[in-house]
Amino acid sequence: MKVEFDEDTCIGMFQCVAEWDAFEKDKSKGKAILADSEEVEDGVFVREVPDDAELDAKFAARSCPVDAIKIYDDDGEQLIP
């Protein structure tokens, strides 16, 4: 499973930070950041989700009010949103 985070879409509500510790606050930008991620295109960050964090990652994605977080299964199918 992987998570994709669009930093440009993020509005800094930080609800994802409360759901999964892979997300952190960047108060200087007023946005969340996805720790240990790789920027795959301008402002879009991706990382693998550890097996023991899958539920937390899904909650983080569902809690985002602007759908800046997407979850994909191992086959590349988008699960959330």
HTML snippet that shows the backbone in 3Dmol.js (N, CA, C, O; Angstrom):
<script src="https://3Dmol.org/build/3Dmol-min.js"></script>
<div id="view" style="width:600px;height:400px;position:relative"></div>
<script>
const pdb = `
ATOM      1  N   MET A   1       0.840  -1.164   0.000  1.00  0.00           N
ATOM      2  CA  MET A   1       0.000   0.000   0.000  1.00  0.00           C
ATOM      3  C   MET A   1       0.895   1.239   0.000  1.00  0.00           C
ATOM      4  O   MET A   1       1.953   1.259   0.628  1.00  0.00           O
ATOM      5  N   LYS A   2       0.446   2.275  -0.721  1.00  0.00           N
ATOM      6  CA  LYS A   2       1.202   3.522  -0.696  1.00  0.00           C
ATOM      7  C   LYS A   2       0.271   4.702  -0.488  1.00  0.00           C
ATOM      8  O   LYS A   2      -0.932   4.628  -0.738  1.00  0.00           O
ATOM      9  N   VAL A   3       0.861   5.786  -0.026  1.00  0.00           N
ATOM     10  CA  VAL A   3       0.125   7.016   0.201  1.00  0.00           C
ATOM     11  C   VAL A   3       0.718   8.092  -0.697  1.00  0.00           C
ATOM     12  O   VAL A   3       1.933   8.175  -0.881  1.00  0.00           O
ATOM     13  N   GLU A   4      -0.164   8.910  -1.249  1.00  0.00           N
ATOM     14  CA  GLU A   4       0.241  10.041  -2.074  1.00  0.00           C
ATOM     15  C   GLU A   4      -0.320  11.305  -1.428  1.00  0.00           C
ATOM     16  O   GLU A   4      -1.504  11.371  -1.097  1.00  0.00           O
ATOM     17  N   PHE A   5       0.530  12.291  -1.256  1.00  0.00           N
ATOM     18  CA  PHE A   5       0.144  13.531  -0.584  1.00  0.00           C
ATOM     19  C   PHE A   5       0.428  14.713  -1.497  1.00  0.00           C
ATOM     20  O   PHE A   5       1.560  14.913  -1.938  1.00  0.00           O
ATOM     21  N   ASP A   6      -0.616  15.499  -1.779  1.00  0.00           N
ATOM     22  CA  ASP A   6      -0.489  16.688  -2.622  1.00  0.00           C
ATOM     23  C   ASP A   6      -0.373  17.910  -1.712  1.00  0.00           C
ATOM     24  O   ASP A   6      -1.366  18.426  -1.200  1.00  0.00           O
ATOM     25  N   GLU A   7       0.856  18.351  -1.531  1.00  0.00           N
ATOM     26  CA  GLU A   7       1.121  19.460  -0.612  1.00  0.00           C
ATOM     27  C   GLU A   7       0.453  20.749  -1.068  1.00  0.00           C
ATOM     28  O   GLU A   7       0.046  21.555  -0.231  1.00  0.00           O
ATOM     29  N   ASP A   8       0.333  20.962  -2.368  1.00  0.00           N
ATOM     30  CA  ASP A   8      -0.292  22.189  -2.877  1.00  0.00           C
ATOM     31  C   ASP A   8      -1.781  22.242  -2.544  1.00  0.00           C
ATOM     32  O   ASP A   8      -2.336  23.323  -2.349  1.00  0.00           O
ATOM     33  N   THR A   9      -2.420  21.089  -2.479  1.00  0.00           N
ATOM     34  CA  THR A   9      -3.848  21.024  -2.152  1.00  0.00           C
ATOM     35  C   THR A   9      -4.090  21.207  -0.656  1.00  0.00           C
ATOM     36  O   THR A   9      -5.150  21.684  -0.250  1.00  0.00           O
ATOM     37  N   CYS A  10      -3.124  20.834   0.152  1.00  0.00           N
ATOM     38  CA  CYS A  10      -3.235  20.909   1.616  1.00  0.00           C
ATOM     39  C   CYS A  10      -3.551  22.333   2.069  1.00  0.00           C
ATOM     40  O   CYS A  10      -2.947  23.293   1.589  1.00  0.00           O
ATOM     41  N   ILE A  11      -4.508  22.464   3.002  1.00  0.00           N
ATOM     42  CA  ILE A  11      -4.870  23.778   3.539  1.00  0.00           C
ATOM     43  C   ILE A  11      -4.458  23.932   5.005  1.00  0.00           C
ATOM     44  O   ILE A  11      -4.818  24.916   5.651  1.00  0.00           O
ATOM     45  N   GLY A  12      -3.714  22.976   5.522  1.00  0.00           N
ATOM     46  CA  GLY A  12      -3.149  23.111   6.856  1.00  0.00           C
ATOM     47  C   GLY A  12      -4.115  22.943   8.010  1.00  0.00           C
ATOM     48  O   GLY A  12      -3.974  23.607   9.037  1.00  0.00           O
ATOM     49  N   MET A  13      -5.091  22.071   7.858  1.00  0.00           N
ATOM     50  CA  MET A  13      -5.996  21.784   8.976  1.00  0.00           C
ATOM     51  C   MET A  13      -5.355  20.801   9.957  1.00  0.00           C
ATOM     52  O   MET A  13      -5.766  20.722  11.114  1.00  0.00           O
ATOM     53  N   PHE A  14      -4.358  20.061   9.502  1.00  0.00           N
ATOM     54  CA  PHE A  14      -3.555  19.132  10.306  1.00  0.00           C
ATOM     55  C   PHE A  14      -4.343  17.986  10.925  1.00  0.00           C
ATOM     56  O   PHE A  14      -3.904  17.401  11.915  1.00  0.00           O
ATOM     57  N   GLN A  15      -5.498  17.658  10.358  1.00  0.00           N
ATOM     58  CA  GLN A  15      -6.260  16.517  10.863  1.00  0.00           C
ATOM     59  C   GLN A  15      -5.504  15.213  10.606  1.00  0.00           C
ATOM     60  O   GLN A  15      -5.614  14.262  11.380  1.00  0.00           O
ATOM     61  N   CYS A  16      -4.743  15.176   9.528  1.00  0.00           N
ATOM     62  CA  CYS A  16      -3.949  13.978   9.217  1.00  0.00           C
ATOM     63  C   CYS A  16      -2.873  13.744  10.270  1.00  0.00           C
ATOM     64  O   CYS A  16      -2.538  12.601  10.580  1.00  0.00           O
ATOM     65  N   VAL A  17      -2.336  14.827  10.814  1.00  0.00           N
ATOM     66  CA  VAL A  17      -1.286  14.726  11.836  1.00  0.00           C
ATOM     67  C   VAL A  17      -1.814  14.002  13.068  1.00  0.00           C
ATOM     68  O   VAL A  17      -1.087  13.244  13.710  1.00  0.00           O
ATOM     69  N   ALA A  18      -3.067  14.236  13.391  1.00  0.00           N
ATOM     70  CA  ALA A  18      -3.684  13.588  14.548  1.00  0.00           C
ATOM     71  C   ALA A  18      -3.959  12.105  14.298  1.00  0.00           C
ATOM     72  O   ALA A  18      -4.063  11.320  15.241  1.00  0.00           O
ATOM     73  N   GLU A  19      -4.077  11.727  13.019  1.00  0.00           N
ATOM     74  CA  GLU A  19      -4.432  10.346  12.681  1.00  0.00           C
ATOM     75  C   GLU A  19      -3.240   9.431  12.436  1.00  0.00           C
ATOM     76  O   GLU A  19      -3.304   8.240  12.742  1.00  0.00           O
ATOM     77  N   TRP A  20      -2.137   9.979  11.880  1.00  0.00           N
ATOM     78  CA  TRP A  20      -0.993   9.130  11.536  1.00  0.00           C
ATOM     79  C   TRP A  20       0.286   9.918  11.755  1.00  0.00           C
ATOM     80  O   TRP A  20       0.418  11.040  11.268  1.00  0.00           O
ATOM     81  N   ASP A  21       1.226   9.338  12.485  1.00  0.00           N
ATOM     82  CA  ASP A  21       2.449  10.055  12.838  1.00  0.00           C
ATOM     83  C   ASP A  21       3.413  10.249  11.667  1.00  0.00           C
ATOM     84  O   ASP A  21       4.462  10.869  11.839  1.00  0.00           O
ATOM     85  N   ALA A  22       3.083   9.734  10.488  1.00  0.00           N
ATOM     86  CA  ALA A  22       3.901  10.001   9.300  1.00  0.00           C
ATOM     87  C   ALA A  22       3.679  11.421   8.792  1.00  0.00           C
ATOM     88  O   ALA A  22       4.496  11.956   8.045  1.00  0.00           O
ATOM     89  N   PHE A  23       2.572  12.022   9.202  1.00  0.00           N
ATOM     90  CA  PHE A  23       2.308  13.416   8.850  1.00  0.00           C
ATOM     91  C   PHE A  23       2.748  14.315   9.998  1.00  0.00           C
ATOM     92  O   PHE A  23       2.507  14.022  11.169  1.00  0.00           O
ATOM     93  N   GLU A  24       3.390  15.405   9.638  1.00  0.00           N
ATOM     94  CA  GLU A  24       3.897  16.360  10.627  1.00  0.00           C
ATOM     95  C   GLU A  24       3.477  17.767  10.227  1.00  0.00           C
ATOM     96  O   GLU A  24       3.194  18.035   9.059  1.00  0.00           O
ATOM     97  N   LYS A  25       3.440  18.653  11.200  1.00  0.00           N
ATOM     98  CA  LYS A  25       3.109  20.050  10.930  1.00  0.00           C
ATOM     99  C   LYS A  25       4.344  20.798  10.441  1.00  0.00           C
ATOM    100  O   LYS A  25       5.429  20.662  11.007  1.00  0.00           O
ATOM    101  N   ASP A  26       4.169  21.581   9.394  1.00  0.00           N
ATOM    102  CA  ASP A  26       5.197  22.519   8.946  1.00  0.00           C
ATOM    103  C   ASP A  26       4.578  23.905   9.109  1.00  0.00           C
ATOM    104  O   ASP A  26       3.966  24.439   8.184  1.00  0.00           O
ATOM    105  N   LYS A  27       4.746  24.471  10.290  1.00  0.00           N
ATOM    106  CA  LYS A  27       4.100  25.743  10.595  1.00  0.00           C
ATOM    107  C   LYS A  27       4.608  26.886   9.734  1.00  0.00           C
ATOM    108  O   LYS A  27       3.883  27.853   9.501  1.00  0.00           O
ATOM    109  N   SER A  28       5.847  26.791   9.255  1.00  0.00           N
ATOM    110  CA  SER A  28       6.374  27.861   8.405  1.00  0.00           C
ATOM    111  C   SER A  28       5.632  27.924   7.065  1.00  0.00           C
ATOM    112  O   SER A  28       5.461  29.004   6.499  1.00  0.00           O
ATOM    113  N   LYS A  29       5.195  26.777   6.563  1.00  0.00           N
ATOM    114  CA  LYS A  29       4.426  26.728   5.317  1.00  0.00           C
ATOM    115  C   LYS A  29       2.925  26.744   5.569  1.00  0.00           C
ATOM    116  O   LYS A  29       2.137  27.051   4.674  1.00  0.00           O
ATOM    117  N   GLY A  30       2.534  26.407   6.805  1.00  0.00           N
ATOM    118  CA  GLY A  30       1.112  26.295   7.107  1.00  0.00           C
ATOM    119  C   GLY A  30       0.484  25.070   6.476  1.00  0.00           C
ATOM    120  O   GLY A  30      -0.702  25.063   6.149  1.00  0.00           O
ATOM    121  N   LYS A  31       1.299  24.026   6.305  1.00  0.00           N
ATOM    122  CA  LYS A  31       0.828  22.804   5.671  1.00  0.00           C
ATOM    123  C   LYS A  31       1.399  21.600   6.403  1.00  0.00           C
ATOM    124  O   LYS A  31       2.343  21.717   7.183  1.00  0.00           O
ATOM    125  N   ALA A  32       0.814  20.452   6.140  1.00  0.00           N
ATOM    126  CA  ALA A  32       1.369  19.200   6.654  1.00  0.00           C
ATOM    127  C   ALA A  32       2.481  18.750   5.710  1.00  0.00           C
ATOM    128  O   ALA A  32       2.542  19.167   4.554  1.00  0.00           O
ATOM    129  N   ILE A  33       3.353  17.896   6.225  1.00  0.00           N
ATOM    130  CA  ILE A  33       4.351  17.246   5.386  1.00  0.00           C
ATOM    131  C   ILE A  33       4.295  15.747   5.657  1.00  0.00           C
ATOM    132  O   ILE A  33       3.941  15.309   6.752  1.00  0.00           O
ATOM    133  N   LEU A  34       4.648  14.981   4.647  1.00  0.00           N
ATOM    134  CA  LEU A  34       4.664  13.529   4.756  1.00  0.00           C
ATOM    135  C   LEU A  34       6.109  13.091   4.945  1.00  0.00           C
ATOM    136  O   LEU A  34       6.915  13.156   4.017  1.00  0.00           O
ATOM    137  N   ALA A  35       6.426  12.645   6.152  1.00  0.00           N
ATOM    138  CA  ALA A  35       7.797  12.247   6.489  1.00  0.00           C
ATOM    139  C   ALA A  35       8.237  11.036   5.659  1.00  0.00           C
ATOM    140  O   ALA A  35       7.423  10.195   5.279  1.00  0.00           O
ATOM    141  N   ASP A  36       9.529  10.971   5.392  1.00  0.00           N
ATOM    142  CA  ASP A  36      10.137   9.844   4.677  1.00  0.00           C
ATOM    143  C   ASP A  36       9.502   9.590   3.312  1.00  0.00           C
ATOM    144  O   ASP A  36       9.393   8.446   2.870  1.00  0.00           O
ATOM    145  N   SER A  37       9.086  10.667   2.651  1.00  0.00           N
ATOM    146  CA  SER A  37       8.458  10.519   1.344  1.00  0.00           C
ATOM    147  C   SER A  37       9.384  11.028   0.248  1.00  0.00           C
ATOM    148  O   SER A  37      10.381  11.703   0.506  1.00  0.00           O
ATOM    149  N   GLU A  38       9.025  10.687  -0.969  1.00  0.00           N
ATOM    150  CA  GLU A  38       9.778  11.106  -2.146  1.00  0.00           C
ATOM    151  C   GLU A  38       8.877  11.986  -3.010  1.00  0.00           C
ATOM    152  O   GLU A  38       7.722  11.644  -3.263  1.00  0.00           O
ATOM    153  N   GLU A  39       9.408  13.111  -3.456  1.00  0.00           N
ATOM    154  CA  GLU A  39       8.637  14.000  -4.328  1.00  0.00           C
ATOM    155  C   GLU A  39       8.674  13.410  -5.736  1.00  0.00           C
ATOM    156  O   GLU A  39       9.734  13.336  -6.358  1.00  0.00           O
ATOM    157  N   VAL A  40       7.501  12.988  -6.239  1.00  0.00           N
ATOM    158  CA  VAL A  40       7.432  12.334  -7.545  1.00  0.00           C
ATOM    159  C   VAL A  40       7.086  13.306  -8.661  1.00  0.00           C
ATOM    160  O   VAL A  40       7.375  13.048  -9.829  1.00  0.00           O
ATOM    161  N   GLU A  41       6.476  14.404  -8.304  1.00  0.00           N
ATOM    162  CA  GLU A  41       6.251  15.521  -9.204  1.00  0.00           C
ATOM    163  C   GLU A  41       6.089  16.753  -8.332  1.00  0.00           C
ATOM    164  O   GLU A  41       6.019  16.640  -7.108  1.00  0.00           O
ATOM    165  N   ASP A  42       6.029  17.905  -8.931  1.00  0.00           N
ATOM    166  CA  ASP A  42       6.034  19.140  -8.171  1.00  0.00           C
ATOM    167  C   ASP A  42       4.920  19.166  -7.114  1.00  0.00           C
ATOM    168  O   ASP A  42       3.739  19.231  -7.454  1.00  0.00           O
ATOM    169  N   GLY A  43       5.304  19.114  -5.837  1.00  0.00           N
ATOM    170  CA  GLY A  43       4.359  19.196  -4.738  1.00  0.00           C
ATOM    171  C   GLY A  43       3.626  17.915  -4.396  1.00  0.00           C
ATOM    172  O   GLY A  43       2.758  17.919  -3.524  1.00  0.00           O
ATOM    173  N   VAL A  44       3.954  16.818  -5.062  1.00  0.00           N
ATOM    174  CA  VAL A  44       3.289  15.535  -4.806  1.00  0.00           C
ATOM    175  C   VAL A  44       4.319  14.557  -4.237  1.00  0.00           C
ATOM    176  O   VAL A  44       5.347  14.281  -4.854  1.00  0.00           O
ATOM    177  N   PHE A  45       4.010  14.043  -3.042  1.00  0.00           N
ATOM    178  CA  PHE A  45       4.932  13.186  -2.308  1.00  0.00           C
ATOM    179  C   PHE A  45       4.326  11.805  -2.113  1.00  0.00           C
ATOM    180  O   PHE A  45       3.126  11.677  -1.868  1.00  0.00           O
ATOM    181  N   VAL A  46       5.158  10.770  -2.222  1.00  0.00           N
ATOM    182  CA  VAL A  46       4.686   9.388  -2.125  1.00  0.00           C
ATOM    183  C   VAL A  46       5.597   8.611  -1.189  1.00  0.00           C
ATOM    184  O   VAL A  46       6.802   8.854  -1.129  1.00  0.00           O
ATOM    185  N   ARG A  47       5.005   7.675  -0.462  1.00  0.00           N
ATOM    186  CA  ARG A  47       5.781   6.733   0.347  1.00  0.00           C
ATOM    187  C   ARG A  47       4.976   5.465   0.550  1.00  0.00           C
ATOM    188  O   ARG A  47       3.751   5.450   0.427  1.00  0.00           O
ATOM    189  N   GLU A  48       5.695   4.409   0.862  1.00  0.00           N
ATOM    190  CA  GLU A  48       5.055   3.142   1.198  1.00  0.00           C
ATOM    191  C   GLU A  48       4.441   3.261   2.601  1.00  0.00           C
ATOM    192  O   GLU A  48       4.943   3.991   3.456  1.00  0.00           O
ATOM    193  N   VAL A  49       3.354   2.532   2.810  1.00  0.00           N
ATOM    194  CA  VAL A  49       2.709   2.486   4.115  1.00  0.00           C
ATOM    195  C   VAL A  49       3.089   1.167   4.773  1.00  0.00           C
ATOM    196  O   VAL A  49       2.804   0.104   4.220  1.00  0.00           O
ATOM    197  N   PRO A  50       3.723   1.210   5.936  1.00  0.00           N
ATOM    198  CA  PRO A  50       4.035  -0.047   6.633  1.00  0.00           C
ATOM    199  C   PRO A  50       2.758  -0.816   6.965  1.00  0.00           C
ATOM    200  O   PRO A  50       1.710  -0.220   7.212  1.00  0.00           O
ATOM    201  N   ASP A  51       2.857  -2.137   6.970  1.00  0.00           N
ATOM    202  CA  ASP A  51       1.681  -2.973   7.238  1.00  0.00           C
ATOM    203  C   ASP A  51       0.981  -2.596   8.533  1.00  0.00           C
ATOM    204  O   ASP A  51      -0.248  -2.608   8.605  1.00  0.00           O
ATOM    205  N   ASP A  52       1.755  -2.264   9.551  1.00  0.00           N
ATOM    206  CA  ASP A  52       1.148  -1.951  10.844  1.00  0.00           C
ATOM    207  C   ASP A  52       0.577  -0.532  10.911  1.00  0.00           C
ATOM    208  O   ASP A  52       0.040  -0.136  11.946  1.00  0.00           O
ATOM    209  N   ALA A  53       0.683   0.236   9.826  1.00  0.00           N
ATOM    210  CA  ALA A  53       0.162   1.611   9.814  1.00  0.00           C
ATOM    211  C   ALA A  53      -0.949   1.810   8.784  1.00  0.00           C
ATOM    212  O   ALA A  53      -1.396   2.935   8.562  1.00  0.00           O
ATOM    213  N   GLU A  54      -1.392   0.731   8.161  1.00  0.00           N
ATOM    214  CA  GLU A  54      -2.393   0.873   7.102  1.00  0.00           C
ATOM    215  C   GLU A  54      -3.684   1.528   7.587  1.00  0.00           C
ATOM    216  O   GLU A  54      -4.235   2.390   6.903  1.00  0.00           O
ATOM    217  N   LEU A  55      -4.160   1.132   8.738  1.00  0.00           N
ATOM    218  CA  LEU A  55      -5.397   1.716   9.259  1.00  0.00           C
ATOM    219  C   LEU A  55      -5.213   3.207   9.554  1.00  0.00           C
ATOM    220  O   LEU A  55      -6.082   4.017   9.234  1.00  0.00           O
ATOM    221  N   ASP A  56      -4.082   3.564  10.161  1.00  0.00           N
ATOM    222  CA  ASP A  56      -3.806   4.971  10.457  1.00  0.00           C
ATOM    223  C   ASP A  56      -3.723   5.797   9.173  1.00  0.00           C
ATOM    224  O   ASP A  56      -4.233   6.916   9.118  1.00  0.00           O
ATOM    225  N   ALA A  57      -3.088   5.253   8.154  1.00  0.00           N
ATOM    226  CA  ALA A  57      -2.968   5.961   6.879  1.00  0.00           C
ATOM    227  C   ALA A  57      -4.343   6.193   6.255  1.00  0.00           C
ATOM    228  O   ALA A  57      -4.616   7.263   5.713  1.00  0.00           O
ATOM    229  N   LYS A  58      -5.198   5.183   6.337  1.00  0.00           N
ATOM    230  CA  LYS A  58      -6.556   5.327   5.797  1.00  0.00           C
ATOM    231  C   LYS A  58      -7.339   6.387   6.561  1.00  0.00           C
ATOM    232  O   LYS A  58      -8.054   7.185   5.955  1.00  0.00           O
ATOM    233  N   PHE A  59      -7.211   6.402   7.883  1.00  0.00           N
ATOM    234  CA  PHE A  59      -7.887   7.430   8.681  1.00  0.00           C
ATOM    235  C   PHE A  59      -7.372   8.816   8.327  1.00  0.00           C
ATOM    236  O   PHE A  59      -8.153   9.763   8.232  1.00  0.00           O
ATOM    237  N   ALA A  60      -6.062   8.943   8.131  1.00  0.00           N
ATOM    238  CA  ALA A  60      -5.480  10.235   7.761  1.00  0.00           C
ATOM    239  C   ALA A  60      -6.060  10.727   6.440  1.00  0.00           C
ATOM    240  O   ALA A  60      -6.411  11.899   6.306  1.00  0.00           O
ATOM    241  N   ALA A  61      -6.158   9.831   5.473  1.00  0.00           N
ATOM    242  CA  ALA A  61      -6.705  10.210   4.165  1.00  0.00           C
ATOM    243  C   ALA A  61      -8.169  10.596   4.271  1.00  0.00           C
ATOM    244  O   ALA A  61      -8.610  11.571   3.661  1.00  0.00           O
ATOM    245  N   ARG A  62      -8.914   9.835   5.042  1.00  0.00           N
ATOM    246  CA  ARG A  62     -10.349  10.145   5.185  1.00  0.00           C
ATOM    247  C   ARG A  62     -10.591  11.434   5.967  1.00  0.00           C
ATOM    248  O   ARG A  62     -11.622  12.084   5.791  1.00  0.00           O
ATOM    249  N   SER A  63      -9.651  11.800   6.822  1.00  0.00           N
ATOM    250  CA  SER A  63      -9.847  13.001   7.641  1.00  0.00           C
ATOM    251  C   SER A  63      -9.509  14.283   6.901  1.00  0.00           C
ATOM    252  O   SER A  63      -9.861  15.370   7.360  1.00  0.00           O
ATOM    253  N   CYS A  64      -8.832  14.178   5.761  1.00  0.00           N
ATOM    254  CA  CYS A  64      -8.427  15.379   5.028  1.00  0.00           C
ATOM    255  C   CYS A  64      -9.640  16.046   4.379  1.00  0.00           C
ATOM    256  O   CYS A  64     -10.322  15.426   3.563  1.00  0.00           O
ATOM    257  N   PRO A  65      -9.917  17.309   4.736  1.00  0.00           N
ATOM    258  CA  PRO A  65     -11.124  17.964   4.215  1.00  0.00           C
ATOM    259  C   PRO A  65     -11.035  18.337   2.735  1.00  0.00           C
ATOM    260  O   PRO A  65     -12.055  18.642   2.117  1.00  0.00           O
ATOM    261  N   VAL A  66      -9.835  18.317   2.158  1.00  0.00           N
ATOM    262  CA  VAL A  66      -9.679  18.705   0.755  1.00  0.00           C
ATOM    263  C   VAL A  66      -9.140  17.566  -0.115  1.00  0.00           C
ATOM    264  O   VAL A  66      -8.727  17.794  -1.252  1.00  0.00           O
ATOM    265  N   ASP A  67      -9.144  16.359   0.413  1.00  0.00           N
ATOM    266  CA  ASP A  67      -8.698  15.166  -0.322  1.00  0.00           C
ATOM    267  C   ASP A  67      -7.283  15.314  -0.886  1.00  0.00           C
ATOM    268  O   ASP A  67      -7.021  14.943  -2.030  1.00  0.00           O
ATOM    269  N   ALA A  68      -6.385  15.853  -0.082  1.00  0.00           N
ATOM    270  CA  ALA A  68      -4.981  15.992  -0.495  1.00  0.00           C
ATOM    271  C   ALA A  68      -4.205  14.693  -0.320  1.00  0.00           C
ATOM    272  O   ALA A  68      -3.055  14.595  -0.747  1.00  0.00           O
ATOM    273  N   ILE A  69      -4.832  13.689   0.310  1.00  0.00           N
ATOM    274  CA  ILE A  69      -4.179  12.412   0.595  1.00  0.00           C
ATOM    275  C   ILE A  69      -4.935  11.296  -0.123  1.00  0.00           C
ATOM    276  O   ILE A  69      -6.149  11.152   0.021  1.00  0.00           O
ATOM    277  N   LYS A  70      -4.188  10.514  -0.896  1.00  0.00           N
ATOM    278  CA  LYS A  70      -4.778   9.381  -1.604  1.00  0.00           C
ATOM    279  C   LYS A  70      -4.061   8.114  -1.158  1.00  0.00           C
ATOM    280  O   LYS A  70      -2.852   8.114  -0.924  1.00  0.00           O
ATOM    281  N   ILE A  71      -4.828   7.038  -1.045  1.00  0.00           N
ATOM    282  CA  ILE A  71      -4.294   5.738  -0.670  1.00  0.00           C
ATOM    283  C   ILE A  71      -4.491   4.787  -1.849  1.00  0.00           C
ATOM    284  O   ILE A  71      -5.573   4.705  -2.430  1.00  0.00           O
ATOM    285  N   TYR A  72      -3.414   4.068  -2.187  1.00  0.00           N
ATOM    286  CA  TYR A  72      -3.435   3.086  -3.266  1.00  0.00           C
ATOM    287  C   TYR A  72      -3.053   1.717  -2.710  1.00  0.00           C
ATOM    288  O   TYR A  72      -2.193   1.608  -1.835  1.00  0.00           O
ATOM    289  N   ASP A  73      -3.706   0.674  -3.230  1.00  0.00           N
ATOM    290  CA  ASP A  73      -3.333  -0.676  -2.817  1.00  0.00           C
ATOM    291  C   ASP A  73      -2.083  -1.113  -3.581  1.00  0.00           C
ATOM    292  O   ASP A  73      -1.549  -0.356  -4.392  1.00  0.00           O
ATOM    293  N   ASP A  74      -1.625  -2.323  -3.320  1.00  0.00           N
ATOM    294  CA  ASP A  74      -0.393  -2.813  -3.919  1.00  0.00           C
ATOM    295  C   ASP A  74      -0.491  -2.990  -5.437  1.00  0.00           C
ATOM    296  O   ASP A  74       0.529  -3.069  -6.121  1.00  0.00           O
ATOM    297  N   ASP A  75      -1.714  -3.053  -5.959  1.00  0.00           N
ATOM    298  CA  ASP A  75      -1.911  -3.170  -7.405  1.00  0.00           C
ATOM    299  C   ASP A  75      -2.038  -1.816  -8.084  1.00  0.00           C
ATOM    300  O   ASP A  75      -2.202  -1.739  -9.301  1.00  0.00           O
ATOM    301  N   GLY A  76      -1.961  -0.738  -7.291  1.00  0.00           N
ATOM    302  CA  GLY A  76      -2.067   0.609  -7.859  1.00  0.00           C
ATOM    303  C   GLY A  76      -3.482   1.137  -7.948  1.00  0.00           C
ATOM    304  O   GLY A  76      -3.709   2.212  -8.503  1.00  0.00           O
ATOM    305  N   GLU A  77      -4.447   0.390  -7.403  1.00  0.00           N
ATOM    306  CA  GLU A  77      -5.837   0.838  -7.434  1.00  0.00           C
ATOM    307  C   GLU A  77      -6.067   1.835  -6.307  1.00  0.00           C
ATOM    308  O   GLU A  77      -5.688   1.595  -5.161  1.00  0.00           O
ATOM    309  N   GLN A  78      -6.694   2.960  -6.649  1.00  0.00           N
ATOM    310  CA  GLN A  78      -6.959   3.996  -5.640  1.00  0.00           C
ATOM    311  C   GLN A  78      -8.092   3.536  -4.727  1.00  0.00           C
ATOM    312  O   GLN A  78      -9.177   3.173  -5.182  1.00  0.00           O
ATOM    313  N   LEU A  79      -7.806   3.563  -3.416  1.00  0.00           N
ATOM    314  CA  LEU A  79      -8.795   3.135  -2.421  1.00  0.00           C
ATOM    315  C   LEU A  79      -9.494   4.326  -1.786  1.00  0.00           C
ATOM    316  O   LEU A  79     -10.703   4.285  -1.562  1.00  0.00           O
ATOM    317  N   ILE A  80      -8.751   5.383  -1.495  1.00  0.00           N
ATOM    318  CA  ILE A  80      -9.272   6.567  -0.803  1.00  0.00           C
ATOM    319  C   ILE A  80      -8.661   7.793  -1.449  1.00  0.00           C
ATOM    320  O   ILE A  80      -7.469   7.735  -1.751  1.00  0.00           O
ATOM    321  N   PRO A  81      -9.335   8.873  -1.689  1.00  0.00           N
ATOM    322  CA  PRO A  81     -10.799   8.997  -1.650  1.00  0.00           C
ATOM    323  C   PRO A  81     -11.422   8.351  -2.847  1.00  0.00           C
ATOM    324  O   PRO A  81     -12.646   8.357  -2.985  1.00  0.00           O
TER     325      PRO A  81
END
`;
const viewer = $3Dmol.createViewer("view");
viewer.addModel(pdb, "pdb");
viewer.setStyle({}, {cartoon: {color: "spectrum"}});
viewer.zoomTo();
viewer.render();
</script>
